[in-house]
Amino acid sequence: MTPSVRATSLRLPVLLAGFILAATPGLAQAQAASSTGVRLFNTQCKTCHGDKSTPAGPTLTGVVGAPIAGRKDYAYSAGLKAKGGTWTDASLDAYLAKPMAFAPGTRMMVAVPDANSRAAIVAYIKTLK
């Protein structure tokens, strides 16, 4: 193989990767949000919301699309039980933004005021299956 053919053949995978990333504009943002979501979840949520429900909080595995206060392995507050509905991106965002406004009487006292941080956490929670 001549040097110019070798250089061209080595550039092809790089070019293809660039085209793929350009064709999927949300991919890089999704990957960045995912790593941010993991970091934020691990530092702000995991103490109370681990792999299994504890007295401190329910596990969030499979929570997206599930009924609010619907896990059988956790004793929810009356405020959260009275909320009704399902956990959606919007309801998780509202709860994380202002837990007491979302469900008065909830035991969750930690809020996530930054919208980008909430979006990253919700994106990560959606991966917990």
Contact map, one row per residue, 1 for C-alpha under 8 A:
111011000000000000000000000000000000000000000000000000000000000000000000000000000000000000000000000000000000000000000000000000000
111111000000000000000000000000000000000000000000000000000000000000000000000000000000000000000000000000000000000000000000000000000
111111100000000000000000000000000000000000000000000000000000000000000000000000000000000000000000000000000000000000000000000000000
011111110000000000000000000000000000000000000000000000000000000000000000000000000000000000000000000000000000000000000000000000000
111111111000000000000000000000000000000000000000000000000000000000000000000000000000000000000000000000000000000000000000000000000
111111111100000000000000000000000000000000000000000000000000000000000000000000000000000000000000000000000000000000000000000000000
001111111110000000000000000000000000000000000000000000000000000000000000000000000000000000000000000000000000000000000000000000000
000111111111000000000000000000000000000000000000000000000000000000000000000000000000000000000000000000000000000000000000000000000
000011111111100000000000000000000000000000000000000000000000000000000000000000000000000000000000000000000000000000000000000000000
000001111111110000000000000000000000000000000000000000000000000000000000000000000000000000000000000000000000000000000000000000000
000000111111111000000000000000000000000000000000000000000000000000000000000000000000000000000000000000000000000000000000000000000
000000011111111100000000000000000000000000000000000000000000000000000000000000000000000000000000000000000000000000000000000000000
000000001111111110000000000000000000000000000000000000000000000000000000000000000000000000000000000000000000000000000000000000000
000000000111111111000000000000000000000000000000000000000000000000000000000000000000000000000000000000000000000000000000000000000
000000000011111111100000000000000000000000000000000000000000000000000000000000000000000000000000000000000000000000000000000000000
000000000001111111110000000000000000000000000000000000000000000000000000000000000000000000000000000000000000000000000000000000000
000000000000111111111000000000000000000000000000000000000000000000000000000000000000000000000000000000000000000000000000000000000
000000000000011111111100000000000000000000000000000000000000000000000000000000000000000000000000000000000000000000000000000000000
000000000000001111111110000000000000000000000000000000000000000000000000000000000000000000000000000000000000000000000000000000000
000000000000000111111111000000000000000000000000000000000000000000000000000000000000000000000000000000000000000000000000000000000
000000000000000011111111101100000000000000000000000000000000000000000000000000000000000000000000000000000000000000000000000000000
000000000000000001111111100000000000000000000000000000000000000000000000000000000000000000000000000000000000000000000000000000000
000000000000000000111111100000000000000000000000000000000000000000000000000000000000000000000000000000000000000000000000000000000
000000000000000000011111111000000000000000000000000000000000000000000000000000000000000000000000000000000000000000000000000000000
000000000000000000001111111110000000000000000000000000000000000000000000000000000000000000000000000000000000000000000000000000000
000000000000000000000001111111000000000000000000000000000000000000000000000000000000000000000000000000000000000000000000000000000
000000000000000000001001111111100000000000000000000000000000000000000000000000000000000000000000000000000000000000000000000000000
000000000000000000001000111111110000000000000000000000000000000000000000000000000000000000000000000000000000000000000000000000000
000000000000000000000000111111111000000000000000000000000000000000000000000000000000000000000000000000000000000000000000000000000
000000000000000000000000011111111100000000000000000000000000000000000000000000000000000000000000000000000000000000000000000000000
000000000000000000000000001111111110000000000000000000000000000000000000000000000000000000000000000000000000000000000000000000000
000000000000000000000000000111111111000000000000000000000000000000000000000000000000000000000000000000000000000000000000000000000
000000000000000000000000000011111111100000000000000000000000000000000000000000000000000000000000000000000000000000000011001000000
000000000000000000000000000001111111110000000000000000000000000000000000000000000000000000000000000000000000000000000001001100000
000000000000000000000000000000111111111000000000000000000000000000000000000000000000000000000000000000000000000000000000000000000
000000000000000000000000000000011111111100000000000000000000000000000000000000000000000000000000000000000000000000001001100000000
000000000000000000000000000000001111111110000000000000000000000000000000000000000000000000000000000000000000000000001011111100000
000000000000000000000000000000000111111111000000000000000000000000000000000000000000000000000000000000000000000000000000100100000
000000000000000000000000000000000011111111100000000000000000000000000000000000000000000000000000000000000000000000000000000000000
000000000000000000000000000000000001111111111000000000000000000000000000000000000000000000000000000000000000000000001001100000000
000000000000000000000000000000000000111111111100000000000000000000000000000000000000000000000000000000000000000000000000100100000
000000000000000000000000000000000000011111111110000000000000000000000000000000000000000000000000000000000000000000000000000000000
000000000000000000000000000000000000001111111110000000000000000000000000000000000000000000000000000000000000000000000000000000000
000000000000000000000000000000000000000111111110000000000000000000000000000000000000000000000000000000000000000000000000000000000
000000000000000000000000000000000000000111111111110000000000000000000000000000000000000000000000000000000000000000000000000000000
000000000000000000000000000000000000000011111111110000000000000000000000000000000000000000000000000000000000000000000000000000000
000000000000000000000000000000000000000001111111110000000000000000000000000000000000000000000000000000000000000000000000000000000
000000000000000000000000000000000000000000001111110001011100000000000000000000000000000000000000000000000000000000000000000000000
000000000000000000000000000000000000000000001111111111011111000000000000000000000000000000000000000000000000000000000000000000000
000000000000000000000000000000000000000000001111111111000111000000000000000000000000000000000000000000000000000000000000000000000
000000000000000000000000000000000000000000000000111110000011100000000000000000000000000000000000000000000000000000000000000000000
000000000000000000000000000000000000000000000000111111000110000000000000000000000000000000000000000000000000000000000000000000000
000000000000000000000000000000000000000000000000111111111110000000000000110000000000000000000000000000000000000000000000000000000
000000000000000000000000000000000000000000000001110111111110000000000000010000000000000000000000000000000000000000000000000000000
000000000000000000000000000000000000000000000000000011111100000000000000011000000000000000000000000000000000000000000000000000000
000000000000000000000000000000000000000000000001100011111100000000000000000000000000000000000000000000000000000000000000000000000
000000000000000000000000000000000000000000000001100011111110000000000000010000000000000000000000000000000000000000000000000000000
000000000000000000000000000000000000000000000001110111111111000000000010110000000000000000000000000000000000000000000000000000000
000000000000000000000000000000000000000000000000111111001111100000000000000000000000000000000000000000000000000000000000000000000
000000000000000000000000000000000000000000000000111000000111111000000000000000000000000000000000000000000000000000000000000010010
000000000000000000000000000000000000000000000000001000000011111000000000000000000000000000000000000000000000000000000000000010011
000000000000000000000000000000000000000000000000000000000001111111000000000000000000000000000000000000000000000000000000000001011
000000000000000000000000000000000000000000000000000000000001111111100000000000000000001000000000000000000000000000000000000011000
000000000000000000000000000000000000000000000000000000000000011111000000000000000000011110000000000000000000000000000000000011000
000000000000000000000000000000000000000000000000000000000000011111100000000000000000011100000000000000000000000000000000000000000
000000000000000000000000000000000000000000000000000000000000011111110100000000000000011000000000000000000000000000000000000000000
000000000000000000000000000000000000000000000000000000000000001011111110000000000001111000000000000000000000000000000000000000000
000000000000000000000000000000000000000000000000000000000000000001111100000000011011111000000000000000000000000000000000000000000
000000000000000000000000000000000000000000000000000000000000000000111110000100011001000000000000000000000000000000000000000000000
000000000000000000000000000000000000000000000000000000000000000001111111000000000000000000000000000000000000000000000000000000000
000000000000000000000000000000000000000000000000000000000100000000101111110000000000000000000000000000000000000000000000000000000
000000000000000000000000000000000000000000000000000000000000000000000111111000000000000000000000000000000000000000000000000000000
000000000000000000000000000000000000000000000000000010000100000000000011111000000000000000000000000000000000000000000000000000000
000000000000000000000000000000000000000000000000000011101100000000000011111100000000000000000000000000000000000000000000000000000
000000000000000000000000000000000000000000000000000000100000000000000001111110000000000000000000000000000000000000000000000000000
000000000000000000000000000000000000000000000000000000000000000000001000011111011000000000000000000000000000000000000000000000000
000000000000000000000000000000000000000000000000000000000000000000000000001111111000000000000000000000001110000000000000000000000
000000000000000000000000000000000000000000000000000000000000000000000000000111111100000000000000000000001100000000000000000000000
000000000000000000000000000000000000000000000000000000000000000000000000000011111110000000000000000000111100000000000000000000000
000000000000000000000000000000000000000000000000000000000000000000011000000111111111000000000000000000111100000000000000000000000
000000000000000000000000000000000000000000000000000000000000000000011000000111111111000000000000000000000000000000000000000000000
000000000000000000000000000000000000000000000000000000000000000000000000000001111111000000000000000000100000000000000000000000000
000000000000000000000000000000000000000000000000000000000000000000010000000000111111100000000000000000100000000000000000000000000
000000000000000000000000000000000000000000000000000000000000000000111000000000011111110000000000000000000000000000000000000000000
000000000000000000000000000000000000000000000000000000000000000000110000000000000011111000000000000000000000000000000000000000000
000000000000000000000000000000000000000000000000000000000000000111110000000000000001111100100000000000000000000000000000000000000
000000000000000000000000000000000000000000000000000000000000001111110000000000000000111111110000000000000000000000000000000000000
000000000000000000000000000000000000000000000000000000000000000110000000000000000000011111110000000000000000000000000000000000000
000000000000000000000000000000000000000000000000000000000000000100000000000000000000001111111000000000000000000000000000010000000
000000000000000000000000000000000000000000000000000000000000000000000000000000000000001111111100000000000000000000000000000000000
000000000000000000000000000000000000000000000000000000000000000000000000000000000000011111111110000000000000000000000000000000000
000000000000000000000000000000000000000000000000000000000000000000000000000000000000001111111111000000000000000000000000010000000
000000000000000000000000000000000000000000000000000000000000000000000000000000000000000011111111100000000000000000000110010000000
000000000000000000000000000000000000000000000000000000000000000000000000000000000000000001111111111001000000000000000000000000000
000000000000000000000000000000000000000000000000000000000000000000000000000000000000000000111111111111100000001000000000000000000
000000000000000000000000000000000000000000000000000000000000000000000000000000000000000000011111111000000000011110000100000000000
000000000000000000000000000000000000000000000000000000000000000000000000000000000000000000001111111000000000001111100100000000000
000000000000000000000000000000000000000000000000000000000000000000000000000000000000000000000111111111000000001110000000000000000
000000000000000000000000000000000000000000000000000000000000000000000000000000000000000000000111111111110101111000000000000000000
000000000000000000000000000000000000000000000000000000000000000000000000000000000000000000000010011111111101100000000000000000000
000000000000000000000000000000000000000000000000000000000000000000000000000000000000000000000010011111110000000000000000000000000
000000000000000000000000000000000000000000000000000000000000000000000000000000000000000000000110011111110000000000000000000000000
000000000000000000000000000000000000000000000000000000000000000000000000000000110110000000000010001111111100000000000000000000000
000000000000000000000000000000000000000000000000000000000000000000000000000000110000000000000000001111111100000000000000000000000
000000000000000000000000000000000000000000000000000000000000000000000000000011110000000000000000000100111110000000000000000000000
000000000000000000000000000000000000000000000000000000000000000000000000000011110000000000000000001100111111100000000000000000000
000000000000000000000000000000000000000000000000000000000000000000000000000010000000000000000000000000001111100000000000000000000
000000000000000000000000000000000000000000000000000000000000000000000000000000000000000000000000001100000111110000000000000000000
000000000000000000000000000000000000000000000000000000000000000000000000000000000000000000000000001100000111111000000000000000000
000000000000000000000000000000000000000000000000000000000000000000000000000000000000000000000001001000000001111100000000000000000
000000000000000000000000000000000000000000000000000000000000000000000000000000000000000000000011111000000000111110000000000000000
000000000000000000000000000000000000000000000000000000000000000000000000000000000000000000000001110000000000011111101100000000000
000000000000000000000000000000000000000000000000000000000000000000000000000000000000000000000001110000000000001111101100000000000
000000000000000000000000000000000000000000000000000000000000000000000000000000000000000000000000100000000000000111111100000000000
000000000000000000000000000000000000000000000000000000000000000000000000000000000000000000000000100000000000000111111110000000000
000000000000000000000000000000000000000000000000000000000000000000000000000000000000000000000000000000000000000001111111000000000
000000000000000000000000000000000001100100000000000000000000000000000000000000000000000000000000000000000000000111111111100000000
000000000000000000000000000000000000000000000000000000000000000000000000000000000000000000001001100000000000000111111111110000000
000000000000000000000000000000001000100000000000000000000000000000000000000000000000000000001000000000000000000000111111111000000
000000000000000000000000000000001101100100000000000000000000000000000000000000000000000000000000000000000000000000011111111100000
000000000000000000000000000000000001110110000000000000000000000000000000000000000000000000000000000000000000000000001111111110000
000000000000000000000000000000000000100000000000000000000000000000000000000000000000000010011000000000000000000000000111111111000
000000000000000000000000000000001100100000000000000000000000000000000000000000000000000000000000000000000000000000000011111111100
000000000000000000000000000000000100110010000000000000000000000000000000000000000000000000000000000000000000000000000001111111110
000000000000000000000000000000000000000000000000000000000001101100000000000000000000000000000000000000000000000000000000111111110
000000000000000000000000000000000000000000000000000000000000011100000000000000000000000000000000000000000000000000000000011111111
000000000000000000000000000000000000000000000000000000000000000000000000000000000000000000000000000000000000000000000000001111111
000000000000000000000000000000000000000000000000000000000001110000000000000000000000000000000000000000000000000000000000000111111
000000000000000000000000000000000000000000000000000000000000110000000000000000000000000000000000000000000000000000000000000001111
